[in-house]
């Protein structure tokens, strides 16, 4: 074989070797890409399953709450009302008696219990929640905090559209969870709630000026914060947590307001 033949042989050999190496590299990259895409698809399916499971759980809880609310209204409240009537009748018939103060105390306790049960019944069945706006509901929560004397709750808002009752309840529960966590654990003096509508999103910014905690310690994130994150995910929103020791606590949630969240009346007013 002459020099030219050897050169051609070497050229062909090197060319085939390079093609083989390139082919192996491409195959490895394609294989790794398929593995990554498979893992991503599995993770997406897992998240989708968890979200569907959460939606089912929320729906079951909603139905259960409505059933309990109706039972409280139809059974327990009526029995307590009847007991209150009998005690008031007994109090009237006894007139002045040494047990008059005790009877008045029992009547007062029953009246307070009835009032609380009626509020609870309306809350569970969604009656009051559907009639009041989101701002009014959060305002009531702030009033409860302020009346407790433990700390001060402030709310600021602007441009809030009408929201479907199921999503309104979820947002309210998020606010309640945050307030409860702050009052129980943060030793805060002030809780601030900011809610506004921006770029097609509902932004809920919750803050306190408490002791905060070390985010590296995952054990500090309790059930309440996990519930907030799950509710945000249920509404297709994002959950952002910011805190540090001695620097308070902040929870920011951004919820895209799609057709499922906005009420029919609000969508009609926009299209009109």
Secondary structure, DSSP 4 states (H G I P E B T S, - for coil): --HHHHHHHHHHHHHHHHHHHHHHHHHHHHHHHHHHHHHHHHHHHHHHHHHHHHHHHHHHHHHHHHHHHHHIIIIIHHHHHHHHHHHHHHHHHH-S-TTHHHHHHHHHHHHHHHHHHHHHHHHHHTHHHHHS-HHHHHHHHHHHHHHHTS-EEEEEEE-PPPB-HHHHHHHHHHHHHHHHHIIIII--SEEEEEEEEETTEEEEEEEE-S----TT-GGGS-HHHHHHHHHHHHTT-EEEEEE-TTS-EEEEEEEE--TTTB-HHHHHHHH-
